């Protein structure tokens, strides 16, 4: 089943429509376009890439994916197969950006989030096009942007791209967009879940998405090692009841020990956030070699994007991240001191 969105009653906001039209004016039938998203791509990044590749194909444009880190295996179903397959050239590295007519960057507000592709992207003769829903970064990837922080996911903006240009939502594209929106809203539980988000999701279901199958793929198909990882994370739980802060720590080498990957960390930060009275939840992952990755999660009234920026990171008001130099004990203490200070001053 497919849907043509030319007469879609879910109105695309005027500012988004205008931005999409400006971006679309840069696209020409017969072009070769690369799509990229942030390091350690998530469901929104992967779903948006897969959906956009399919939509560009309808426009007579060839698109391939080149990401700074390997495609997560849990989202392999988004790459399709046969004639509907989406080409993933991530293994070619920056070489996959050669001889392209344009790069479209998805789900990123700062070029540094492109990791080892960042320098190659900066060196492109024609700057990238950008579709994103994050707060502005310090170094935007490109000047022509479709961006709106009120979108529940970048996938919502890709849906609007299809609606604005009168493209067709096929079943594979609907599955990709549903993946993007489902994962970035935490299963339609987080504060970014809007009435419009649900309305779009209903259209995607009508286009052929199987919600039970999507739940199984994303939330009910974990490897055994992830449970060991979760067990150790919960054993490390720390709580500051006075300030409403809770945190867990992933030790260096834990992923290798349990034979899992970074994608198996998804959702672990929600456990400390679920504690009664918690305003701020933190996940510290010791990467070894003096680097610690931090995931910040909050409830209403606390802006973790502002906290993450103190450590060179960023993201959304309720979910952000940062990569910090130091031992995990040192970094954890620094972050907790900053978090307590922010809470004490009443900074949102």
PAMIPA-982482 format. One record per residue (C-alpha): x, y, z. Coordinates in Angstrom, 3 decimals, always signed. Layout:
+----------+----------+----------+
!       px !       py !       pz !
+----------+----------+----------+
!        X !        Y !        Z !
...
+----------+----------+----------+
This chain:
+----------+----------+----------+
!       px !       py !       pz !
+----------+----------+----------+
!   +0.000 !   +0.000 !   +0.000 !
!   +1.248 !   +3.505 !   -0.815 !
!   +0.175 !   +7.041 !   -0.070 !
!   +0.377 !  +10.100 !   -2.307 !
!   +0.725 !  +13.176 !   -0.137 !
!   -0.207 !  +15.881 !   -2.637 !
!   -3.539 !  +16.458 !   -0.813 !
!   -2.348 !  +15.540 !   +2.685 !
!   -4.503 !  +17.350 !   +5.287 !
!   -1.623 !  +17.332 !   +7.791 !
!   -0.446 !  +20.793 !   +6.916 !
!   +3.289 !  +21.390 !   +6.589 !
!   +4.168 !  +24.547 !   +8.565 !
!   +4.786 !  +27.466 !   +6.210 !
!   +8.391 !  +28.045 !   +7.299 !
!   +9.241 !  +24.365 !   +6.783 !
!   +7.581 !  +24.310 !   +3.387 !
!   +9.550 !  +27.339 !   +2.248 !
!  +12.823 !  +25.862 !   +3.520 !
!  +12.087 !  +22.537 !   +1.793 !
!  +11.344 !  +24.326 !   -1.466 !
!  +14.667 !  +26.194 !   -1.231 !
!  +16.500 !  +22.936 !   -0.604 !
!  +14.633 !  +21.119 !   -3.369 !
!  +15.656 !  +23.855 !   -5.815 !
!  +19.245 !  +22.629 !   -5.352 !
!  +18.286 !  +19.109 !   -6.482 !
!  +18.291 !  +18.112 !  -10.144 !
!  +17.248 !  +14.866 !  -11.837 !
!  +20.296 !  +12.762 !  -12.638 !
!  +22.408 !  +14.014 !   -9.746 !
!  +24.517 !  +11.712 !   -7.594 !
!  +23.981 !  +12.551 !   -3.934 !
!  +25.531 !  +11.234 !   -0.733 !
!  +23.587 !  +11.115 !   +2.546 !
!  +25.262 !  +11.216 !   +5.944 !
!  +24.393 !  +11.436 !   +9.617 !
!  +26.215 !  +11.624 !  +12.941 !
!  +28.705 !   +9.194 !  +14.435 !
!  +27.044 !   +6.126 !  +15.969 !
!  +23.920 !   +6.613 !  +13.883 !
!  +20.616 !   +6.093 !  +15.707 !
!  +17.129 !   +5.208 !  +14.532 !
!  +16.318 !   +8.767 !  +13.496 !
!  +19.518 !   +9.165 !  +11.497 !
!  +19.242 !   +5.763 !   +9.812 !
!  +15.502 !   +5.998 !   +9.208 !
!  +15.818 !   +9.486 !   +7.743 !
!  +18.631 !   +8.416 !   +5.430 !
!  +16.763 !   +5.349 !   +4.188 !
!  +13.514 !   +7.265 !   +3.629 !
!  +15.221 !  +10.172 !   +1.877 !
!  +17.152 !   +7.814 !   -0.404 !
!  +13.851 !   +6.310 !   -1.525 !
!  +12.237 !   +9.707 !   -2.053 !
!  +15.206 !  +11.004 !   -4.039 !
!  +14.937 !   +7.916 !   -6.230 !
!  +11.398 !   +9.007 !   -7.128 !
!  +12.925 !  +12.314 !   -8.265 !
!  +15.368 !  +10.541 !  -10.575 !
!  +18.280 !  +11.194 !   -8.224 !
!  +20.777 !   +8.497 !   -7.255 !
!  +21.651 !   +8.518 !   -3.543 !
!  +24.039 !   +6.483 !   -1.423 !
!  +24.819 !   +6.539 !   +2.284 !
!  +28.246 !   +7.335 !   +3.712 !
!  +28.392 !   +7.616 !   +7.499 !
!  +31.344 !   +8.282 !   +9.791 !
!  +30.758 !   +5.010 !  +11.657 !
!  +29.340 !   +1.646 !  +10.488 !
!  +25.625 !   +1.185 !   +9.930 !
!  +24.038 !   -0.346 !  +13.087 !
!  +23.106 !   -3.968 !  +12.495 !
!  +19.746 !   -3.566 !  +14.251 !
!  +18.675 !   -1.236 !  +11.424 !
!  +19.798 !   -3.472 !   +8.555 !
!  +16.164 !   -3.911 !   +7.565 !
!  +16.168 !   -0.249 !   +6.479 !
!  +18.718 !   -0.968 !   +3.762 !
!  +16.274 !   -3.237 !   +1.938 !
!  +17.312 !   -5.722 !   -0.728 !
!  +17.150 !   -6.328 !   -4.452 !
!  +16.041 !   -3.408 !   -6.594 !
!  +14.815 !   -1.546 !   -3.483 !
!  +18.187 !   -1.760 !   -1.716 !
!  +19.723 !   +1.426 !   -0.317 !
!  +23.432 !   +1.639 !   -1.110 !
!  +25.642 !   +1.977 !   +1.983 !
!  +29.181 !   +3.048 !   +1.054 !
!  +30.340 !   +3.873 !   +4.588 !
!  +33.230 !   +1.412 !   +4.265 !
!  +34.676 !   +3.618 !   +1.487 !
!  +35.148 !   +6.461 !   +3.960 !
!  +35.752 !   +9.939 !   +2.567 !
!  +36.334 !   +8.339 !   -0.840 !
!  +32.569 !   +7.863 !   -1.100 !
!  +32.212 !  +11.661 !   -1.175 !
!  +34.287 !  +11.972 !   -4.334 !
!  +32.492 !  +12.647 !   -7.626 !
!  +29.192 !  +13.447 !   -5.905 !
!  +27.089 !  +16.401 !   -6.960 !
!  +25.858 !  +17.168 !   -3.448 !
!  +25.920 !  +15.936 !   +0.129 !
!  +22.825 !  +16.037 !   +2.336 !
!  +23.535 !  +15.885 !   +6.064 !
!  +20.748 !  +14.596 !   +8.312 !
!  +20.095 !  +14.877 !  +12.053 !
!  +23.206 !  +17.014 !  +12.710 !
!  +23.566 !  +20.669 !  +13.721 !
!  +27.377 !  +20.695 !  +13.948 !
!  +29.824 !  +19.385 !  +11.341 !
!  +32.054 !  +17.964 !  +14.077 !
!  +29.383 !  +15.314 !  +14.676 !
!  +30.492 !  +13.838 !  +11.346 !
!  +33.631 !  +12.527 !  +13.051 !
!  +36.272 !  +11.345 !  +10.608 !
!  +34.287 !  +12.720 !   +7.660 !
!  +34.249 !  +16.279 !   +9.007 !
!  +37.399 !  +17.499 !   +7.248 !
!  +36.337 !  +16.001 !   +3.922 !
!  +32.933 !  +17.679 !   +4.271 !
!  +34.530 !  +21.028 !   +5.070 !
!  +36.630 !  +20.656 !   +1.915 !
!  +33.685 !  +20.053 !   -0.438 !
!  +33.495 !  +22.623 !   -3.229 !
!  +29.716 !  +22.812 !   -2.862 !
!  +28.516 !  +23.015 !   +0.771 !
!  +26.147 !  +20.344 !   +2.117 !
!  +22.405 !  +20.665 !   +2.395 !
!  +21.088 !  +20.067 !   +5.913 !
!  +17.866 !  +18.589 !   +7.321 !
!  +17.836 !  +18.550 !  +11.126 !
!  +15.781 !  +19.155 !  +14.274 !
!  +18.505 !  +19.976 !  +16.827 !
!  +19.400 !  +23.273 !  +18.436 !
!  +22.013 !  +25.200 !  +16.397 !
!  +25.605 !  +24.003 !  +16.765 !
!  +28.760 !  +26.076 !  +16.763 !
!  +29.726 !  +24.979 !  +13.229 !
!  +26.696 !  +24.223 !  +11.056 !
!  +27.435 !  +21.685 !   +8.298 !
!  +26.004 !  +23.901 !   +5.552 !
!  +24.118 !  +27.131 !   +4.809 !
!  +20.980 !  +25.716 !   +3.154 !
!  +19.006 !  +24.105 !   +5.931 !
!  +15.610 !  +22.635 !   +6.699 !
!  +15.660 !  +22.839 !  +10.470 !
!  +13.000 !  +23.007 !  +13.168 !
!  +13.529 !  +22.079 !  +16.813 !
!   +9.789 !  +21.575 !  +17.280 !
!   +9.863 !  +18.528 !  +14.979 !
!   +9.704 !  +15.303 !  +16.978 !
!  +12.467 !  +13.830 !  +14.817 !
!  +14.375 !  +14.522 !  +11.633 !
!  +12.115 !  +11.841 !  +10.184 !
!   +9.162 !  +14.229 !  +10.607 !
!  +10.969 !  +16.731 !   +8.384 !
!  +11.593 !  +14.027 !   +5.781 !
!   +7.858 !  +13.303 !   +5.820 !
!   +7.297 !  +17.016 !   +5.188 !
!   +9.809 !  +16.866 !   +2.330 !
!   +7.646 !  +14.186 !   +0.718 !
!   +4.413 !  +16.080 !   +1.409 !
!   +5.733 !  +19.383 !   +0.074 !
!   +7.047 !  +17.851 !   -3.146 !
!   +4.078 !  +15.537 !   -3.720 !
!   +6.146 !  +12.363 !   -3.442 !
!   +4.798 !   +8.930 !   -2.525 !
!   +5.204 !   +7.204 !   +0.825 !
!   +5.763 !   +3.556 !   -0.099 !
!   +5.723 !   +0.833 !   +2.551 !
!   +9.571 !   +0.771 !   +2.876 !
!   +9.696 !   +4.575 !   +3.186 !
!   +6.891 !   +4.487 !   +5.765 !
!   +8.821 !   +1.882 !   +7.774 !
!  +11.939 !   +4.052 !   +7.693 !
!  +10.056 !   +7.168 !   +8.808 !
!   +8.244 !   +5.258 !  +11.561 !
!  +11.597 !   +3.964 !  +12.802 !
!  +12.915 !   +7.538 !  +12.953 !
!   +9.950 !   +8.899 !  +14.855 !
!   +9.412 !   +5.896 !  +17.129 !
!  +13.013 !   +5.831 !  +18.354 !
!  +13.513 !   +9.582 !  +18.790 !
!  +10.351 !   +9.886 !  +20.885 !
!  +11.239 !   +6.890 !  +23.048 !
!   +8.305 !   +4.884 !  +21.731 !
!   +6.078 !   +7.993 !  +21.657 !
!   +6.719 !   +8.614 !  +25.372 !
!   +9.037 !  +11.638 !  +25.475 !
!   +8.014 !  +15.304 !  +25.619 !
!   +8.777 !  +15.779 !  +21.910 !
!   +5.779 !  +13.542 !  +21.074 !
!   +3.258 !  +15.964 !  +19.574 !
!   -0.284 !  +15.580 !  +18.189 !
!   +1.179 !  +16.053 !  +14.706 !
!   +3.721 !  +13.312 !  +15.391 !
!   +0.890 !  +10.888 !  +16.179 !
!   -1.079 !  +12.051 !  +13.148 !
!   +1.874 !  +11.350 !  +10.865 !
!   +2.437 !   +7.988 !  +12.554 !
!   -1.167 !   +7.054 !  +11.764 !
!   -0.500 !   +7.787 !   +8.089 !
!   +2.592 !   +5.598 !   +8.182 !
!   +0.592 !   +2.738 !   +9.682 !
!   -1.937 !   +3.150 !   +6.900 !
!   +0.930 !   +2.979 !   +4.379 !
!   +1.895 !   -0.495 !   +5.560 !
!   +3.878 !   -0.256 !   +8.806 !
!   +3.324 !   -3.205 !  +11.178 !
!   +3.585 !   -1.715 !  +14.708 !
!   +4.037 !   -5.074 !  +16.450 !
!   +6.867 !   -6.003 !  +14.089 !
!   +8.483 !   -2.608 !  +14.647 !
!   +8.324 !   -3.100 !  +18.412 !
!   +9.918 !   -6.519 !  +18.071 !
!  +12.704 !   -5.251 !  +15.859 !
!  +13.613 !   -2.225 !  +17.970 !
!  +12.720 !   -3.116 !  +21.558 !
!  +12.348 !   -6.886 !  +21.810 !
!  +15.286 !   -8.383 !  +19.932 !
!  +18.228 !   -7.738 !  +22.234 !
!  +21.279 !  -10.015 !  +22.379 !
!  +21.985 !  -11.831 !  +25.635 !
!  +25.070 !   -9.723 !  +26.202 !
!  +22.967 !   -6.585 !  +26.494 !
!  +21.336 !   -7.965 !  +29.639 !
!  +24.776 !   -8.488 !  +31.173 !
!  +25.679 !   -4.922 !  +30.210 !
!  +22.456 !   -3.638 !  +31.762 !
!  +23.049 !   -5.675 !  +34.933 !
!  +26.494 !   -4.099 !  +35.415 !
!  +25.175 !   -0.624 !  +34.651 !
!  +22.424 !   -0.919 !  +37.266 !
!  +24.949 !   -2.260 !  +39.799 !
!  +26.882 !   +1.009 !  +39.348 !
!  +23.837 !   +3.189 !  +40.073 !
!  +24.548 !   +6.369 !  +42.001 !
!  +21.871 !   +8.681 !  +43.369 !
!  +21.917 !  +12.232 !  +44.743 !
!  +18.456 !  +12.448 !  +46.291 !
!  +18.915 !  +16.038 !  +47.440 !
!  +19.400 !  +17.302 !  +43.892 !
!  +17.391 !  +14.706 !  +41.992 !
!  +20.361 !  +13.300 !  +40.080 !
!  +20.927 !   +9.631 !  +39.230 !
!  +23.685 !   +8.077 !  +37.135 !
!  +25.135 !   +4.816 !  +35.877 !
!  +28.581 !   +3.992 !  +34.525 !
!  +29.720 !   +1.670 !  +31.754 !
!  +33.274 !   +0.462 !  +32.358 !
!  +35.966 !   +0.470 !  +29.688 !
!  +35.914 !   -2.781 !  +27.739 !
!  +32.375 !   -3.698 !  +28.824 !
!  +31.033 !   -3.839 !  +25.281 !
!  +33.834 !   -6.149 !  +24.202 !
!  +33.350 !   -8.292 !  +27.304 !
!  +29.708 !   -8.937 !  +26.471 !
!  +30.114 !   -9.030 !  +22.703 !
!  +27.765 !   -6.092 !  +22.086 !
!  +28.022 !   -2.751 !  +20.304 !
!  +27.311 !   +0.881 !  +21.078 !
!  +23.743 !   +0.512 !  +19.855 !
!  +23.088 !   -1.806 !  +22.821 !
!  +23.519 !   +1.192 !  +25.116 !
!  +20.310 !   +2.716 !  +23.762 !
!  +17.723 !   +3.081 !  +26.489 !
!  +20.019 !   +2.341 !  +29.448 !
!  +19.988 !   +6.010 !  +30.522 !
!  +16.210 !   +5.714 !  +30.913 !
!  +16.615 !   +3.458 !  +33.952 !
!  +18.122 !   +6.112 !  +36.248 !
!  +15.721 !   +8.678 !  +34.767 !
!  +12.801 !   +6.450 !  +35.783 !
!  +13.616 !   +6.744 !  +39.507 !
!  +11.050 !   +8.692 !  +41.515 !
!  +12.319 !  +12.210 !  +42.163 !
!  +14.997 !  +12.169 !  +39.469 !
!  +15.358 !  +15.378 !  +37.467 !
!  +18.634 !  +14.564 !  +35.763 !
!  +19.932 !  +11.170 !  +34.624 !
!  +23.482 !  +10.583 !  +33.413 !
!  +25.205 !   +7.705 !  +31.664 !
!  +29.011 !   +7.724 !  +31.750 !
!  +30.756 !   +5.423 !  +29.305 !
!  +34.489 !   +4.990 !  +29.786 !
!  +35.918 !   +4.688 !  +26.289 !
!  +39.440 !   +4.086 !  +27.587 !
!  +42.461 !   +6.138 !  +26.520 !
!  +41.338 !   +9.038 !  +28.717 !
!  +37.974 !   +9.666 !  +27.013 !
!  +34.497 !   +9.489 !  +28.535 !
!  +31.218 !   +9.756 !  +26.657 !
!  +28.287 !  +11.202 !  +28.584 !
!  +24.577 !  +10.921 !  +27.880 !
!  +22.404 !  +13.531 !  +29.623 !
!  +18.668 !  +12.963 !  +30.113 !
!  +16.214 !  +15.154 !  +32.027 !
!  +12.573 !  +15.654 !  +32.843 !
!  +10.618 !  +18.852 !  +32.281 !
!  +12.163 !  +22.059 !  +33.570 !
!  +15.838 !  +21.144 !  +33.201 !
!  +17.802 !  +21.991 !  +30.045 !
!  +20.522 !  +19.376 !  +29.634 !
!  +21.625 !  +20.908 !  +26.339 !
!  +22.973 !  +23.854 !  +28.344 !
!  +24.766 !  +21.471 !  +30.720 !
!  +26.237 !  +19.414 !  +27.877 !
!  +27.540 !  +22.594 !  +26.208 !
!  +29.678 !  +23.250 !  +29.285 !
!  +31.559 !  +20.089 !  +28.301 !
!  +31.758 !  +20.727 !  +24.562 !
!  +28.637 !  +18.763 !  +23.707 !
!  +25.009 !  +19.530 !  +22.962 !
!  +21.736 !  +18.157 !  +21.673 !
!  +18.185 !  +18.742 !  +22.863 !
!  +16.768 !  +20.305 !  +26.013 !
!  +15.794 !  +16.857 !  +27.348 !
!  +18.538 !  +14.717 !  +25.772 !
!  +22.124 !  +15.641 !  +24.981 !
!  +25.623 !  +14.211 !  +24.906 !
!  +29.292 !  +15.107 !  +25.234 !
!  +32.736 !  +13.576 !  +24.866 !
!  +35.138 !  +14.636 !  +27.629 !
!  +38.822 !  +13.985 !  +28.299 !
!  +39.842 !  +12.475 !  +31.635 !
!  +39.327 !   +9.370 !  +33.712 !
!  +35.757 !   +8.309 !  +34.310 !
!  +36.004 !   +9.195 !  +38.020 !
!  +37.350 !  +12.673 !  +37.252 !
!  +34.791 !  +13.375 !  +34.552 !
!  +31.888 !  +12.092 !  +36.627 !
!  +32.857 !  +14.365 !  +39.530 !
!  +33.210 !  +17.416 !  +37.260 !
!  +29.846 !  +16.799 !  +35.665 !
!  +28.108 !  +16.232 !  +38.998 !
!  +29.572 !  +19.469 !  +40.391 !
!  +28.318 !  +21.386 !  +37.346 !
!  +24.922 !  +19.691 !  +37.497 !
!  +24.454 !  +20.496 !  +41.181 !
!  +25.436 !  +24.120 !  +40.547 !
!  +22.930 !  +24.403 !  +37.692 !
!  +20.156 !  +22.922 !  +39.817 !
!  +21.048 !  +25.111 !  +42.794 !
!  +20.822 !  +28.301 !  +40.728 !
!  +17.500 !  +27.253 !  +39.268 !
!  +18.821 !  +27.338 !  +35.697 !
!  +16.254 !  +25.532 !  +33.531 !
+----------+----------+----------+
